[in-house]
Structure formats: C-alpha cells, structure tokens
Amino acid sequence: MHLNLPPKVTDRAFERLKEIGAASQGKALRIAVEGGGCSGFQYDIRLDEVAEDDLVLQGAGETVVVDPVSLPFLQSAVIDFSEELIGARFTIDNPNASSSCGCGTSFAM
C-alpha cells in the first residue's frame, strides 16, 4: 500500500458537492471502505456528518471525510466525479486495488 499519502479530491468532485449543497446541509461526503462486494471490499459513499477522528479534506467550501479504519485502504487514491451515458457518480481511482468489479464499487487488494 502507498503509506502516508492521503487521498486526493479533484476540483470536479468538490464542485459537484457544491452543486448538491452538501455544506449548506451541514454534511460532508464520506468515503469509507467496508468488507463485502463481489471483490472482497466495497466503497460506501454517502453524505454524512464529520466525526472527530475523520481525515478532513476541504475545497470549494465543501468537505470530504475518511474514517481512520478506511484510510489505509485509500492511501494515494483519487476521488473524482464522473458523468457518463450510464449515469453520474463519485469515483475512486485506488492504486491499492489489485482488481475491481465492473460496477466500480467493489475491489480486491
């Protein structure tokens, strides 16, 4: 794993959070890693409140948080927002993942 390098959030992801109005709702985008999914781990991406022990990433007046348990799995990852024909979603480019499923929400290490 890529240690001691926090995840990076793109300007496009922060701008999408601004469009959603996350900060005005008192929420942040939480990126978490959980066991499960077809590849072993899966991402949990949702609007949530900031916890005291979260890593806080800020830009454009918006906030993205990662809990301390998920942080080692997300070292050097890039959190982005993608708009494609099949839909729009937050994406994670994770250099720690050895493989991922077709939907992009599950991965193996």
Secondary structure, DSSP 4 states (H G I P E B T S, - for coil): --TT---EE-HHHHHHHHHHTTGGGT-EEEEEEEE-STTSEEEEEEEEPPPTT-EEEEETTEEEEE-TTTGGGGTT-EEEEEEETTEEEEEEE-TT-SEE-TTSSEEE-
